[in-house]
Amino acid sequence: MIKNEQQFRITKAKLDDMSARLDRIRGKYPKQADFRFYSETTRNQAEEMQRELDWYALAKEGDVDKLIALWNEHGSLHPKSKHDLALGDFLALLRVARGMRQEDLAKTLGIEQAHVARYERHDYTSYSLDNLDRLLGALGVRLTLGKGQLERAA
């Protein structure tokens, strides 16, 4: 998941390279079936990069309600599909939407930056309810367990 401007620029450049690679494959394999076969991996990688670029751009808009809607549609503690949004990635997007660095969030919570980095990992799933509530609260979001969805804090 893209978590800062440098990663955004790097991913954008890689996506541009993949687009050029797809153009070369398209020229080499003009038949649609051949192109689809030989370009599947590249197309999947490009799709994933574009999704991450779009999610980061959404976070940069600062519209927490849109991010909550994204979570409510695609969020998962245990992502099973490439279209699922992991909780750690969602926390990073919320932090970006709030204009915070990991260091800023850590200071707000009174914890080390390394802890925030761990919580934002795509594969991290060992959140305690207390820590998750504190993290989300610091980012202006309230966890509602009965509904299984997130709401913007008042």
N, CA and C atoms as an extended XYZ file, in Angstrom:
462
Properties=species:S:1:pos:R:3:atomname:S:1:resname:S:1:resid:I:1 pbc="F F F"
N         0.839       -1.175        0.000 N   MET     1
C         0.000        0.000        0.000 CA  MET     1
C         0.885        1.239        0.000 C   MET     1
N         0.486        2.209       -0.751 N   ILE     2
C         1.205        3.477       -0.836 CA  ILE     2
C         0.894        4.284        0.420 C   ILE     2
N         1.945        4.738        1.103 N   LYS     3
C         1.754        5.440        2.376 CA  LYS     3
C         2.346        6.845        2.399 C   LYS     3
N         3.013        7.249        1.301 N   ASN     4
C         3.585        8.599        1.263 CA  ASN     4
C         3.823        9.017       -0.188 C   ASN     4
N         4.180       10.266       -0.367 N   GLU     5
C         4.348       10.838       -1.713 CA  GLU     5
C         5.468       10.153       -2.502 C   GLU     5
N         6.545        9.793       -1.828 N   GLN     6
C         7.641        9.125       -2.529 CA  GLN     6
C         7.170        7.786       -3.097 C   GLN     6
N         6.455        7.001       -2.298 N   GLN     7
C         5.931        5.733       -2.786 CA  GLN     7
C         4.930        5.960       -3.917 C   GLN     7
N         4.157        7.039       -3.841 N   PHE     8
C         3.202        7.371       -4.898 CA  PHE     8
C         3.936        7.609       -6.213 C   PHE     8
N         4.995        8.431       -6.174 N   ARG     9
C         5.771        8.735       -7.382 CA  ARG     9
C         6.424        7.482       -7.964 C   ARG     9
N         6.987        6.641       -7.102 N   ILE    10
C         7.639        5.415       -7.566 CA  ILE    10
C         6.620        4.487       -8.220 C   ILE    10
N         5.467        4.327       -7.588 N   THR    11
C         4.430        3.447       -8.128 CA  THR    11
C         3.907        3.987       -9.449 C   THR    11
N         3.720        5.300       -9.540 N   LYS    12
C         3.249        5.915      -10.778 CA  LYS    12
C         4.246        5.653      -11.914 C   LYS    12
N         5.531        5.791      -11.624 N   ALA    13
C         6.556        5.543      -12.641 CA  ALA    13
C         6.556        4.064      -13.063 C   ALA    13
N         6.406        3.167      -12.101 N   LYS    14
C         6.359        1.739      -12.435 CA  LYS    14
C         5.129        1.422      -13.272 C   LYS    14
N         4.010        2.056      -12.966 N   LEU    15
C         2.796        1.833      -13.749 CA  LEU    15
C         2.983        2.325      -15.177 C   LEU    15
N         3.642        3.465      -15.343 N   ASP    16
C         3.939        3.967      -16.692 CA  ASP    16
C         4.802        2.968      -17.462 C   ASP    16
N         5.797        2.374      -16.779 N   ASP    17
C         6.643        1.362      -17.411 CA  ASP    17
C         5.822        0.135      -17.810 C   ASP    17
N         4.908       -0.266      -16.952 N   MET    18
C         4.062       -1.432      -17.264 CA  MET    18
C         3.139       -1.147      -18.433 C   MET    18
N         2.645        0.058      -18.524 N   SER    19
C         1.796        0.427      -19.658 CA  SER    19
C         2.582        0.321      -20.964 C   SER    19
N         3.823        0.780      -20.937 N   ALA    20
C         4.678        0.659      -22.124 CA  ALA    20
C         4.945       -0.814      -22.438 C   ALA    20
N         5.154       -1.623      -21.415 N   ARG    21
C         5.368       -3.059      -21.615 CA  ARG    21
C         4.130       -3.691      -22.237 C   ARG    21
N         2.955       -3.306      -21.770 N   LEU    22
C         1.714       -3.839      -22.350 CA  LEU    22
C         1.571       -3.443      -23.815 C   LEU    22
N         1.968       -2.218      -24.152 N   ASP    23
C         1.929       -1.790      -25.558 CA  ASP    23
C         2.852       -2.660      -26.418 C   ASP    23
N         4.039       -2.982      -25.881 N   ARG    24
C         4.967       -3.842      -26.623 CA  ARG    24
C         4.388       -5.248      -26.797 C   ARG    24
N         3.769       -5.775      -25.754 N   ILE    25
C         3.154       -7.108      -25.838 CA  ILE    25
C         2.008       -7.087      -26.846 C   ILE    25
N         1.223       -6.009      -26.824 N   ARG    26
C         0.099       -5.876      -27.763 CA  ARG    26
C         0.616       -5.872      -29.205 C   ARG    26
N         1.749       -5.199      -29.440 N   GLY    27
C         2.334       -5.174      -30.784 CA  GLY    27
C         2.879       -6.529      -31.201 C   GLY    27
N         3.417       -7.260      -30.246 N   LYS    28
C         3.991       -8.564      -30.541 CA  LYS    28
C         2.923       -9.633      -30.738 C   LYS    28
N         1.793       -9.494      -30.056 N   TYR    29
C         0.703      -10.482      -30.111 CA  TYR    29
C        -0.602       -9.772      -30.469 C   TYR    29
N        -0.816       -9.510      -31.748 N   PRO    30
C        -2.006       -8.752      -32.163 CA  PRO    30
C        -3.329       -9.498      -31.952 C   PRO    30
N        -3.286      -10.842      -31.909 N   LYS    31
C        -4.519      -11.576      -31.648 CA  LYS    31
C        -4.896      -11.396      -30.180 C   LYS    31
N        -6.160      -11.050      -29.942 N   GLN    32
C        -6.625      -10.756      -28.583 CA  GLN    32
C        -6.350      -11.908      -27.613 C   GLN    32
N        -6.603      -13.139      -28.033 N   ALA    33
C        -6.389      -14.295      -27.152 CA  ALA    33
C        -4.911      -14.423      -26.770 C   ALA    33
N        -4.030      -14.231      -27.744 N   ASP    34
C        -2.592      -14.305      -27.456 CA  ASP    34
C        -2.167      -13.182      -26.524 C   ASP    34
N        -2.637      -11.969      -26.826 N   PHE    35
C        -2.293      -10.824      -25.980 CA  PHE    35
C        -2.743      -11.072      -24.543 C   PHE    35
N        -3.978      -11.516      -24.355 N   ARG    36
C        -4.499      -11.768      -23.007 CA  ARG    36
C        -3.652      -12.819      -22.280 C   ARG    36
N        -3.254      -13.851      -22.992 N   PHE    37
C        -2.459      -14.912      -22.384 CA  PHE    37
C        -1.094      -14.388      -21.940 C   PHE    37
N        -0.391      -13.707      -22.843 N   TYR    38
C         0.976      -13.265      -22.551 CA  TYR    38
C         1.056      -12.010      -21.688 C   TYR    38
N        -0.055      -11.340      -21.490 N   SER    39
C        -0.014      -10.098      -20.713 CA  SER    39
C        -0.723      -10.199      -19.368 C   SER    39
N        -1.244      -11.370      -19.029 N   GLU    40
C        -2.072      -11.497      -17.826 CA  GLU    40
C        -1.368      -11.022      -16.556 C   GLU    40
N        -0.159      -11.468      -16.328 N   THR    41
C         0.562      -11.082      -15.118 CA  THR    41
C         0.804       -9.580      -15.077 C   THR    41
N         1.244       -9.023      -16.188 N   THR    42
C         1.505       -7.585      -16.253 CA  THR    42
C         0.222       -6.792      -16.047 C   THR    42
N        -0.870       -7.241      -16.665 N   ARG    43
C        -2.154       -6.549      -16.494 CA  ARG    43
C        -2.623       -6.604      -15.044 C   ARG    43
N        -2.447       -7.745      -14.386 N   ASN    44
C        -2.840       -7.873      -12.981 CA  ASN    44
C        -2.019       -6.950      -12.088 C   ASN    44
N        -0.716       -6.886      -12.348 N   GLN    45
C         0.143       -5.999      -11.565 CA  GLN    45
C        -0.233       -4.541      -11.793 C   GLN    45
N        -0.506       -4.177      -13.034 N   ALA    46
C        -0.893       -2.798      -13.354 CA  ALA    46
C        -2.222       -2.451      -12.685 C   ALA    46
N        -3.150       -3.387      -12.680 N   GLU    47
C        -4.450       -3.159      -12.034 CA  GLU    47
C        -4.274       -2.917      -10.535 C   GLU    47
N        -3.420       -3.706       -9.896 N   GLU    48
C        -3.164       -3.543       -8.467 CA  GLU    48
C        -2.507       -2.188       -8.186 C   GLU    48
N        -1.534       -1.816       -9.007 N   MET    49
C        -0.874       -0.514       -8.823 CA  MET    49
C        -1.861        0.626       -8.999 C   MET    49
N        -2.721        0.527      -10.010 N   GLN    50
C        -3.698        1.583      -10.243 CA  GLN    50
C        -4.657        1.695       -9.062 C   GLN    50
N        -5.058        0.564       -8.506 N   ARG    51
C        -5.952        0.578       -7.345 CA  ARG    51
C        -5.272        1.283       -6.168 C   ARG    51
N        -4.005        0.973       -5.925 N   GLU    52
C        -3.279        1.625       -4.835 CA  GLU    52
C        -3.118        3.122       -5.090 C   GLU    52
N        -2.822        3.501       -6.333 N   LEU    53
C        -2.728        4.923       -6.666 CA  LEU    53
C        -4.059        5.627       -6.432 C   LEU    53
N        -5.152        4.987       -6.833 N   ASP    54
C        -6.484        5.579       -6.644 CA  ASP    54
C        -6.822        5.714       -5.166 C   ASP    54
N        -6.521        4.680       -4.371 N   TRP    55
C        -6.827        4.738       -2.941 CA  TRP    55
C        -5.996        5.813       -2.249 C   TRP    55
N        -4.724        5.936       -2.634 N   TYR    56
C        -3.881        6.979       -2.035 CA  TYR    56
C        -4.391        8.365       -2.428 C   TYR    56
N        -4.760        8.541       -3.696 N   ALA    57
C        -5.298        9.832       -4.143 CA  ALA    57
C        -6.573       10.164       -3.378 C   ALA    57
N        -7.407        9.171       -3.123 N   LEU    58
C        -8.616        9.378       -2.328 CA  LEU    58
C        -8.251        9.829       -0.917 C   LEU    58
N        -7.249        9.207       -0.337 N   ALA    59
C        -6.806        9.602        1.003 CA  ALA    59
C        -6.271       11.031        1.005 C   ALA    59
N        -5.526       11.396       -0.029 N   LYS    60
C        -4.966       12.755       -0.104 CA  LYS    60
C        -6.054       13.823       -0.189 C   LYS    60
N        -7.237       13.450       -0.703 N   GLU    61
C        -8.363       14.392       -0.733 CA  GLU    61
C        -8.800       14.749        0.677 C   GLU    61
N        -8.525       13.876        1.638 N   GLY    62
C        -8.873       14.142        3.022 CA  GLY    62
C       -10.326       13.871        3.370 C   GLY    62
N       -11.046       13.227        2.490 N   ASP    63
C       -12.465       12.940        2.728 CA  ASP    63
C       -12.593       11.606        3.466 C   ASP    63
N       -12.660       11.687        4.782 N   VAL    64
C       -12.715       10.493        5.616 CA  VAL    64
C       -13.993        9.697        5.346 C   VAL    64
N       -15.079       10.380        5.046 N   ASP    65
C       -16.334        9.671        4.759 CA  ASP    65
C       -16.182        8.752        3.550 C   ASP    65
N       -15.461        9.189        2.525 N   LYS    66
C       -15.237        8.338        1.350 CA  LYS    66
C       -14.357        7.147        1.710 C   LYS    66
N       -13.381        7.359        2.579 N   LEU    67
C       -12.530        6.246        3.000 CA  LEU    67
C       -13.333        5.240        3.822 C   LEU    67
N       -14.216        5.721        4.667 N   ILE    68
C       -15.061        4.824        5.451 CA  ILE    68
C       -15.963        4.024        4.520 C   ILE    68
N       -16.506        4.676        3.503 N   ALA    69
C       -17.334        3.964        2.518 CA  ALA    69
C       -16.489        2.910        1.800 C   ALA    69
N       -15.244        3.239        1.480 N   LEU    70
C       -14.338        2.272        0.849 CA  LEU    70
C       -14.130        1.077        1.772 C   LEU    70
N       -13.888        1.339        3.058 N   TRP    71
C       -13.707        0.251        4.019 CA  TRP    71
C       -14.976       -0.601        4.118 C   TRP    71
N       -16.109        0.067        4.224 N   ASN    72
C       -17.360       -0.674        4.378 CA  ASN    72
C       -17.661       -1.542        3.156 C   ASN    72
N       -17.107       -1.173        1.998 N   GLU    73
C       -17.312       -1.961        0.783 CA  GLU    73
C       -16.230       -3.018        0.576 C   GLU    73
N       -14.967       -2.675        0.876 N   HIS    74
C       -13.844       -3.553        0.534 CA  HIS    74
C       -12.984       -3.972        1.724 C   HIS    74
N       -13.303       -3.509        2.929 N   GLY    75
C       -12.439       -3.756        4.075 CA  GLY    75
C       -12.521       -5.164        4.610 C   GLY    75
N       -11.362       -5.639        5.121 N   SER    76
C       -11.309       -6.980        5.688 CA  SER    76
C       -10.088       -7.107        6.589 C   SER    76
N       -10.303       -7.720        7.751 N   LEU    77
C        -9.166       -8.005        8.621 CA  LEU    77
C        -8.276       -9.077        7.998 C   LEU    77
N        -8.901       -9.988        7.271 N   HIS    78
C        -8.170      -11.069        6.586 CA  HIS    78
C        -8.515      -11.023        5.100 C   HIS    78
N        -7.860      -10.148        4.326 N   PRO    79
C        -8.181      -10.026        2.897 CA  PRO    79
C        -8.012      -11.348        2.161 C   PRO    79
N        -8.995      -11.681        1.364 N   LYS    80
C        -8.958      -12.916        0.590 CA  LYS    80
C        -8.845      -12.641       -0.905 C   LYS    80
N        -9.124      -11.425       -1.302 N   SER    81
C        -9.129      -11.053       -2.707 CA  SER    81
C        -8.219       -9.852       -2.901 C   SER    81
N        -7.730       -9.694       -4.126 N   LYS    82
C        -6.885       -8.535       -4.412 CA  LYS    82
C        -7.677       -7.235       -4.341 C   LYS    82
N        -8.996       -7.332       -4.322 N   HIS    83
C        -9.841       -6.147       -4.228 CA  HIS    83
C       -10.163       -5.774       -2.788 C   HIS    83
N        -9.767       -6.623       -1.828 N   ASP    84
C       -10.012       -6.344       -0.415 CA  ASP    84
C        -9.006       -5.330        0.104 C   ASP    84
N        -9.455       -4.523        1.029 N   LEU    85
C        -8.609       -3.530        1.680 CA  LEU    85
C        -8.289       -4.037        3.081 C   LEU    85
N        -7.022       -4.289        3.363 N   ALA    86
C        -6.600       -4.757        4.676 CA  ALA    86
C        -6.749       -3.636        5.704 C   ALA    86
N        -6.990       -4.013        6.949 N   LEU    87
C        -7.169       -3.022        8.001 CA  LEU    87
C        -5.933       -2.133        8.157 C   LEU    87
N        -4.748       -2.734        8.085 N   GLY    88
C        -3.523       -1.937        8.195 CA  GLY    88
C        -3.415       -0.899        7.095 C   GLY    88
N        -3.797       -1.280        5.876 N   ASP    89
C        -3.784       -0.338        4.760 CA  ASP    89
C        -4.809        0.774        4.982 C   ASP    89
N        -5.971        0.402        5.505 N   PHE    90
C        -7.005        1.386        5.791 CA  PHE    90
C        -6.514        2.391        6.833 C   PHE    90
N        -5.847        1.912        7.868 N   LEU    91
C        -5.317        2.821        8.892 CA  LEU    91
C        -4.316        3.801        8.275 C   LEU    91
N        -3.473        3.302        7.368 N   ALA    92
C        -2.503        4.184        6.704 CA  ALA    92
C        -3.223        5.234        5.862 C   ALA    92
N        -4.266        4.822        5.147 N   LEU    93
C        -5.025        5.775        4.332 CA  LEU    93
C        -5.700        6.829        5.198 C   LEU    93
N        -6.251        6.415        6.328 N   LEU    94
C        -6.856        7.388        7.255 CA  LEU    94
C        -5.815        8.382        7.760 C   LEU    94
N        -4.638        7.870        8.087 N   ARG    95
C        -3.568        8.752        8.574 CA  ARG    95
C        -3.191        9.768        7.501 C   ARG    95
N        -3.064        9.311        6.266 N   VAL    96
C        -2.739       10.215        5.154 CA  VAL    96
C        -3.852       11.248        4.987 C   VAL    96
N        -5.107       10.799        5.080 N   ALA    97
C        -6.241       11.717        4.936 CA  ALA    97
C        -6.213       12.803        6.010 C   ALA    97
N        -5.713       12.468        7.158 N   ARG    98
C        -5.609       13.433        8.262 CA  ARG    98
C        -4.351       14.295        8.155 C   ARG    98
N        -3.530       14.046        7.127 N   GLY    99
C        -2.319       14.845        6.933 CA  GLY    99
C        -1.244       14.544        7.962 C   GLY    99
N        -1.250       13.333        8.472 N   MET   100
C        -0.298       12.953        9.515 CA  MET   100
C         0.771       12.019        8.974 C   MET   100
N         1.944       12.112        9.571 N   ARG   101
C         2.997       11.130        9.353 CA  ARG   101
C         2.862       10.070       10.440 C   ARG   101
N         3.529        8.948       10.270 N   GLN   102
C         3.490        7.925       11.318 CA  GLN   102
C         3.993        8.493       12.643 C   GLN   102
N         5.001        9.349       12.571 N   GLU   103
C         5.553        9.955       13.780 CA  GLU   103
C         4.507       10.814       14.492 C   GLU   103
N         3.702       11.541       13.715 N   ASP   104
C         2.663       12.392       14.295 CA  ASP   104
C         1.615       11.561       15.028 C   ASP   104
N         1.178       10.486       14.386 N   LEU   105
C         0.175        9.621       15.007 CA  LEU   105
C         0.749        8.958       16.254 C   LEU   105
N         1.988        8.528       16.178 N   ALA   106
C         2.630        7.909       17.338 CA  ALA   106
C         2.676        8.884       18.516 C   ALA   106
N         3.033       10.130       18.232 N   LYS   107
C         3.096       11.134       19.295 CA  LYS   107
C         1.713       11.367       19.896 C   LYS   107
N         0.692       11.447       19.064 N   THR   108
C        -0.686       11.625       19.538 CA  THR   108
C        -1.091       10.490       20.465 C   THR   108
N        -0.679        9.277       20.113 N   LEU   109
C        -1.056        8.097       20.894 CA  LEU   109
C        -0.110        7.808       22.058 C   LEU   109
N         1.049        8.475       22.077 N   GLY   110
C         2.029        8.220       23.125 CA  GLY   110
C         2.725        6.878       22.969 C   GLY   110
N         2.952        6.487       21.711 N   ILE   111
C         3.636        5.220       21.421 CA  ILE   111
C         4.795        5.490       20.478 C   ILE   111
N         5.574        4.470       20.203 N   GLU   112
C         6.692        4.578       19.272 CA  GLU   112
C         6.194        4.532       17.832 C   GLU   112
N         6.905        5.192       16.934 N   GLN   113
C         6.568        5.186       15.508 CA  GLN   113
C         6.574        3.771       14.962 C   GLN   113
N         7.453        2.920       15.464 N   ALA   114
C         7.532        1.538       14.995 CA  ALA   114
C         6.220        0.787       15.245 C   ALA   114
N         5.527        1.136       16.330 N   HIS   115
C         4.239        0.505       16.607 CA  HIS   115
C         3.211        0.904       15.554 C   HIS   115
N         3.208        2.175       15.172 N   VAL   116
C         2.287        2.632       14.129 CA  VAL   116
C         2.609        1.917       12.825 C   VAL   116
N         3.885        1.802       12.500 N   ALA   117
C         4.285        1.109       11.272 CA  ALA   117
C         3.792       -0.343       11.303 C   ALA   117
N         3.894       -0.987       12.448 N   ARG   118
C         3.414       -2.370       12.560 CA  ARG   118
C         1.907       -2.429       12.361 C   ARG   118
N         1.160       -1.528       12.989 N   TYR   119
C        -0.297       -1.513       12.852 CA  TYR   119
C        -0.725       -1.274       11.402 C   TYR   119
N         0.096       -0.573       10.626 N   GLU   120
C        -0.231       -0.255        9.235 CA  GLU   120
C         0.229       -1.326        8.243 C   GLU   120
N         0.823       -2.383        8.729 N   ARG   121
C         1.248       -3.452        7.817 CA  ARG   121
C         0.028       -4.141        7.221 C   ARG   121
N         0.133       -4.505        5.971 N   HIS   122
C        -0.957       -5.169        5.246 CA  HIS   122
C        -1.363       -6.481        5.916 C   HIS   122
N        -0.388       -7.196        6.453 N   ASP   123
C        -0.652       -8.528        6.997 CA  ASP   123
C        -0.799       -8.561        8.515 C   ASP   123
N        -0.835       -7.405        9.170 N   TYR   124
C        -0.962       -7.381       10.632 CA  TYR   124
C        -2.415       -7.616       11.031 C   TYR   124
N        -2.642       -8.534       11.966 N   THR   125
C        -4.016       -8.846       12.389 CA  THR   125
C        -4.155       -8.959       13.905 C   THR   125
N        -3.122       -8.648       14.656 N   SER   126
C        -3.149       -8.851       16.110 CA  SER   126
C        -3.537       -7.603       16.887 C   SER   126
N        -4.506       -6.881       16.395 N   TYR   127
C        -4.963       -5.682       17.091 CA  TYR   127
C        -5.765       -6.082       18.324 C   TYR   127
N        -5.533       -5.408       19.427 N   SER   128
C        -6.464       -5.550       20.548 CA  SER   128
C        -7.588       -4.547       20.293 C   SER   128
N        -8.752       -4.805       20.822 N   LEU   129
C        -9.858       -3.864       20.627 CA  LEU   129
C        -9.517       -2.500       21.213 C   LEU   129
N        -8.816       -2.488       22.323 N   ASP   130
C        -8.437       -1.221       22.948 CA  ASP   130
C        -7.502       -0.431       22.038 C   ASP   130
N        -6.465       -1.104       21.510 N   ASN   131
C        -5.519       -0.414       20.624 CA  ASN   131
C        -6.199        0.046       19.346 C   ASN   131
N        -7.043       -0.795       18.787 N   LEU   132
C        -7.746       -0.432       17.567 CA  LEU   132
C        -8.671        0.759       17.815 C   LEU   132
N        -9.361        0.754       18.931 N   ASP   133
C       -10.240        1.872       19.286 CA  ASP   133
C        -9.438        3.163       19.457 C   ASP   133
N        -8.291        3.076       20.103 N   ARG   134
C        -7.429        4.260       20.286 CA  ARG   134
C        -6.904        4.764       18.952 C   ARG   134
N        -6.447        3.838       18.092 N   LEU   135
C        -5.930        4.216       16.771 CA  LEU   135
C        -7.008        4.924       15.954 C   LEU   135
N        -8.155        4.285       15.845 N   LEU   136
C        -9.241        4.855       15.049 CA  LEU   136
C        -9.715        6.173       15.642 C   LEU   136
N        -9.813        6.230       16.962 N   GLY   137
C       -10.231        7.474       17.618 CA  GLY   137
C        -9.288        8.624       17.313 C   GLY   137
N        -7.985        8.343       17.318 N   ALA   138
C        -6.999        9.383       17.007 CA  ALA   138
C        -7.113        9.839       15.558 C   ALA   138
N        -7.699        8.988       14.725 N   LEU   139
C        -7.873        9.313       13.302 CA  LEU   139
C        -9.290        9.806       13.002 C   LEU   139
N       -10.090        9.995       14.050 N   GLY   140
C       -11.423       10.559       13.886 CA  GLY   140
C       -12.481        9.580       13.430 C   GLY   140
N       -12.279        8.307       13.744 N   VAL   141
C       -13.224        7.276       13.328 CA  VAL   141
C       -13.608        6.456       14.554 C   VAL   141
N       -14.858        6.053       14.607 N   ARG   142
C       -15.343        5.250       15.720 CA  ARG   142
C       -15.690        3.851       15.222 C   ARG   142
N       -15.231        2.849       15.941 N   LEU   143
C       -15.542        1.464       15.621 CA  LEU   143
C       -16.846        1.102       16.316 C   LEU   143
N       -17.806        0.606       15.541 N   THR   144
C       -19.082        0.166       16.083 CA  THR   144
C       -19.157       -1.340       15.887 C   THR   144
N       -19.022       -2.089       16.953 N   LEU   145
C       -18.946       -3.539       16.832 CA  LEU   145
C       -20.275       -4.182       16.465 C   LEU   145
N       -21.371       -3.667       16.937 N   GLY   146
C       -22.656       -4.281       16.661 CA  GLY   146
C       -22.988       -4.287       15.175 C   GLY   146
N       -22.632       -3.239       14.476 N   LYS   147
C       -22.946       -3.121       13.053 CA  LYS   147
C       -21.883       -3.752       12.182 C   LYS   147
N       -20.658       -3.817       12.691 N   GLY   148
C       -19.565       -4.317       11.875 CA  GLY   148
C       -19.087       -3.313       10.849 C   GLY   148
N       -19.477       -2.044       11.003 N   GLN   149
C       -19.039       -1.007       10.089 CA  GLN   149
C       -18.474        0.157       10.864 C   GLN   149
N       -17.768        1.021       10.169 N   LEU   150
C       -17.166        2.187       10.786 CA  LEU   150
C       -18.009        3.422       10.503 C   LEU   150
N       -17.941        4.360       11.433 N   GLU   151
C       -18.639        5.631       11.257 CA  GLU   151
C       -17.658        6.749       11.587 C   GLU   151
N       -17.860        7.892       10.993 N   ARG   152
C       -17.042        9.058       11.288 CA  ARG   152
C       -17.369        9.535       12.695 C   ARG   152
N       -16.348        9.862       13.467 N   ALA   153
C       -16.558       10.364       14.836 CA  ALA   153
C       -17.153       11.760       14.770 C   ALA   153
N       -17.997       12.051       15.709 N   ALA   154
C       -18.669       13.368       15.738 CA  ALA   154
C       -17.714       14.461       16.128 C   ALA   154
